[in-house]
Amino acid sequence: DEARMVRYHAPSGSIDPTELGRTASHFYLSVETIEAFSGLWHERASEADILYTLCSASEFSQMKVREEEMEEMEELLQACPLTVKASLAEKEGKASVLTQAYISGTALKSAALVSDCSFIAQSASRIARGLFAIALSKSWISYAQKVLKLSKMLERRTWWSRCPLRQIGGVPAEIYDKLEAKRYTSAARMEALKEMGVREIGQLVSHQRLAAQLKAEASALPALSIDVSAQPITRTVLRVVLTLTAAFE
């Protein structure tokens, strides 16, 4: 009841689940996790704040901080795109660094860190999805958008700011690096890439042999063409017809 997951009605002795409780049950979030979250989440949270909230889940409470890992953890910290809101001596800090290393696909040296990262891989996406559902129930649109991005990054193991073609991965990573260096990361830039000729793409990445493959990957990215038509029926009724067409191969 204190975690607002159920409501206890003393006169009748009945216990009724709240929407928060039902969401936590659906995503297997413990009472301890919800209690930890309740002191951290707020509508104006940044991506780094949301990652810290996620890493405060009780699922990561058994994660141990080992002295022999600190040198490698410091190296991983330097490569983290998001600010780590806790010390590496705390499990939240360690979980935050390893979560970002997992998204980046960083190769880990320590066997213990590989094991910890594997545990994060099994739990983090589920917890993020739970946070997303809770944010929707609170009508926190900005928060929901940010946590959904984090969830998708965990599922796809790629950063939102990186070239979406990395998810296909048909060409060497350095080719995607060149596209990112020239800011080919947004949907609009991917559309521009689709419209380019093979020779032009080859010049863009300085690699003519892989240009046709890149163009094929850009054409395979899921996209929708949206057509809207509106027709007044009466003074108060408007009929809207929305046509969605697949715009990818």
N, C-alpha and C positions, 0 to 999 in steps of 0.2 A: 504494500500500500504506500509506503514511504517513497518508493521508486516510481509511483504512479503507473504501475503496470497492471494493477488490479484495484478494485474498489470494494472495501469490506462494509457491508451493511449490518451494523451491530444488532438491531432489533430482530431481524430475520436470520442472521447468521450466514447470509449469502455472500458469495465472492464472485464479482463480475469482472471479466477482463476489460481493460481499456484498449483503445486503438494502439497505443504504444506497446502494451503487453502482447497484443496479437502480432504486431510487426516483429517484436523481439523473438517471439516463439517461432515465427515463420523463418527467420534468418538465424535461428539458434544462438541468439545473443543472451548471455547470462545476466542475472540481476546485477552482479558486480560490474559488468561492462556498462549497463545502462546507468548505474549510479556514477561511474567514472565519467561517462559522457555528459551527464546532466550538469556537471559543474564546469564543463568546458565549451559546449556548443553555444553559439550565438549567431544571429542572423547575418551579421556583417563579417563573419570569419573569412580569412584569406585561405588560399590553397595550403600554405604552410600550417596554419592553425588547424585545418581539417585533417591534415596528415598527422599532426600531433594527437588530435582527438582519437583518430583511428588506432594509433599506436599505443594509446592508453587502455585499450581493451584488455580485459582480464585474460583473454586467450594468450597474451604474450607475457603474462606475469611470471611464467616459469623460465623465461629466457635469461640466461646467466651472462654476466659481463666478466670476461676473463682477461687477466693482465697481458697474457701472451698475444691477444688479438689486437691490442691497442694500436700498434704501429700500422697494421693493415686497415683498421677502422679509420685512422686519421687520414690515410690516403683516399679511402672511399668518401670520407666527409668532404674533402676538397673538390670532388667531382659531383657533388649533389646539386641539382638545379634548384631545389627548394630549400629554404632555410630550415635547419634542424633546431627545433625549439627546446631541446633538452641536452644535457651533457651526455657524452659517450659513456660515462660511468653509470648512467641510468638506463633502465630497460627501454624506456620510451625513446631515448636518443639512439640506442642501438637499433631498435626496430625501425625507426625512421630512416636511418642510413641504409639498412639492408633492404628496406622496401624500395628505396630509390635505386639502389644497385640492381635489384631484381628487374625493375622497369627498364633500366638502361641495358640490361643483359651483360652486366660486368662479370668477368670471370674471377671467381674468388679463389684464393690460395689455401686458406685454412679449411681443413675438413670440418671443423666445428662450425665455422661460419656458413659453409655450404649446407650443413644440416639445418641451421637456424633459418637460412634463407628459404630452404625447401618448406619449412613449417609456415613461414610467412606467405609463401606462394599458395599454400592450401587454404589459408584463412582470410587473408587481407581483402580479396575481392568480395567474398561473402559479407564481411563486415561493412565494406564500403557500400554494397548494395542495400544493406540494412539501414545505414545512415541516410542514404538517398531516399528510401521509403519514409523514414521518419521526418526528413526535411519536407517532403511533399505533404505529409499530414499536417505539418505546422504552417504550410503555405509560405515557406522560406524559399522563394524561387531562385534567388542568386546562390544561396547555399546549395540547393539541390543541383543546380547546373555545375557548380564546382566539384561536388562530390561525385556526380555522374562522370565527369571528365576523368577524375582520379580512378574510378571504378573501371572505365574503359581502358585507361592506360595500364592498369594492372592486368586486365584480361588479355590485352594485345601486346603487352611488354614493349610499348613505344611511347615516347613523350608526345603530348599534344602538339608541341611546337616543331616536331620533326616531320620530315617528308612522309606522307602517308604511303608512298610506294614501298617503304621499308617493310610494311606488313606483307607484301608479296614476295619481296626478297629475291628476285630473279637475277639481279646483277650484283657485282661486288659493292661492298659498303662504301668504298671511296667515291663511287658514282653518285650515290645518294648524298654524300657529304658535299659534293660540288653543287647539287641542286639546292641543298639547304643554305650553302654559302651565298647563293643567288636568290634566296628567299622563296623558293618554290615549295612552300609548305601549306598554303591555304587552298581551299576549294577553288577559289577564283584562279589561282596560279596553275592548278591542275587542269582547269578547263583550257587555259591558255596553252598548256603543254600539249593537250589533245589536238589543238588546232594547228600546231606547228608541223612542218614537214620533217621527214626523217633526217635530211641533211642539216636542217636548222637545229634540231635537237643534238645531233652529233657535234656541231660547233659549240653548242651551249655547254656540253660536258666534256668537250675535247676527246671524244671517243666515238668515231663513226661506226665502229663494228657493233656497238651495243645500242645504237640509237633506235633501231627498229624495235628492239626488245623493250626499251623504255616507253616508246609510243604505245606499244601493245599493253603494257602495264597501266599506263595512264587511262587508256580506253576501257580497261577492265575494272577501274574503280567504281563502286556503286554510286549512281547518281539518278536523280529523278527530274523529269521535265514536268512542270506544273502548268496547267491551263485552266483558267477560271472564267466562267461566263455567268452573268447575273441577269435575271429576268423578273420584272415586277409582276406579281399575280393580282394582288389587291393593293389598297392604300397602305395596308399594314403588313403584308406578306411579300417576301422577296425570295424567289427560288434561285439558289446558287448551285451551279454544277461544277464540280471539281474533277478534273481529269489528270490522273497521274500516269506517266509513261516512263518505263525504264529507259534511261539514257546511257547505257553502258553495254559492253559486249560480254 
